[in-house]
Structure formats: structure tokens, C-alpha cells
């Protein structure tokens, strides 16, 4: 994990650096059982999805990159 934040509309959020230098952003966690810059293996359970004050549990996910692709 390269980024962790708590607050705002996303609640508890994390960002993970993945293959091809892509950033994977997740929001609306109830609990995060990891620390900053911890390597995260595929299938590792390190978060719990939030209930969002009576709404159905859900997760926001996005993939971004900091590099422009020439094609």
C-alpha cells in the first residue's frame, strides 16, 4: 500500500501500486489491517468493507496511472 487516508466522502481509503505501475484505488473501508508501504500479495485480506450508515456494503474501485501512454 502506498497511500492510506481517512476522511471525506470516501471514508477510509487505500491505494495500492500494481503491475505496470498502475495505481489501484479503493474506498469505503470499515477497517484496514495493514500499514503504509506494506507489500500486499494477491488474495491477502487486509480490509473490511464499510456498512455506510445503513446502506448496503459496497466498494469504490478505480485504476489510474501517472504515466502517459504514447499509443
C-alpha positions as CSV (number, residue, x, y, z in Angstrom):
1,X,0.0,0.0,0.0
2,X,1.4,3.4,-0.9
3,X,-1.5,5.6,0.3
4,X,-3.9,5.5,3.2
5,X,-6.4,8.2,4.1
6,X,-9.4,8.6,6.5
7,X,-12.0,11.3,5.9
8,X,-14.1,12.9,3.3
9,X,-16.7,11.2,1.2
10,X,-14.6,8.1,0.6
11,X,-14.1,7.4,4.3
12,X,-11.1,5.1,4.8
13,X,-9.3,4.7,1.5
14,X,-6.2,3.0,0.3
15,X,-4.1,3.0,-2.9
16,X,-2.0,0.0,-4.0
17,X,0.8,0.1,-6.6
18,X,0.1,-2.8,-9.0
19,X,1.6,-4.3,-12.2
20,X,2.7,-1.9,-15.0
21,X,3.0,0.9,-12.4
22,X,-0.8,1.3,-12.1
23,X,-2.5,2.6,-9.0
24,X,-5.5,0.7,-7.6
25,X,-7.7,3.0,-5.5
26,X,-10.3,1.5,-3.1
27,X,-12.7,3.5,-0.9
28,X,-15.3,2.9,1.9
29,X,-13.5,0.6,4.2
30,X,-14.6,0.0,7.8
31,X,-11.2,-1.3,8.9
32,X,-7.7,-1.5,7.4
33,X,-5.4,-4.2,8.8
34,X,-2.2,-3.1,7.0
35,X,0.4,-0.4,7.2
36,X,1.8,2.1,4.8
37,X,4.3,0.7,2.2
38,X,3.4,-2.9,3.3
39,X,3.7,-5.3,0.4
40,X,0.3,-6.8,-0.4
41,X,0.1,-10.3,-2.0
42,X,-2.8,-11.3,-4.2
43,X,-5.6,-12.7,-2.0
44,X,-4.4,-11.1,1.2
45,X,-7.3,-10.0,3.4
46,X,-6.3,-6.6,4.8
47,X,-9.5,-4.6,4.8
48,X,-13.2,-4.8,5.8
49,X,-15.9,-3.1,3.6
50,X,-17.9,-0.4,5.5
51,X,-21.6,-0.6,6.1
52,X,-22.0,3.1,5.2
53,X,-24.6,4.1,7.8
54,X,-27.4,1.7,6.8
55,X,-26.6,1.4,3.1
56,X,-25.7,-1.9,1.5
57,X,-21.9,-2.6,1.9
58,X,-20.1,-1.5,-1.3
59,X,-16.7,-0.6,-2.5
60,X,-15.4,2.1,-4.9
61,X,-12.5,1.0,-7.1
62,X,-10.5,2.8,-9.8
63,X,-7.3,2.2,-11.7
64,X,-5.1,5.2,-12.6
65,X,-1.6,5.7,-13.9
66,X,0.9,8.5,-13.5
67,X,2.5,7.8,-16.9
68,X,1.1,8.9,-20.2
69,X,0.9,6.1,-22.8
70,X,2.3,7.0,-26.2
71,X,-0.3,5.0,-28.1
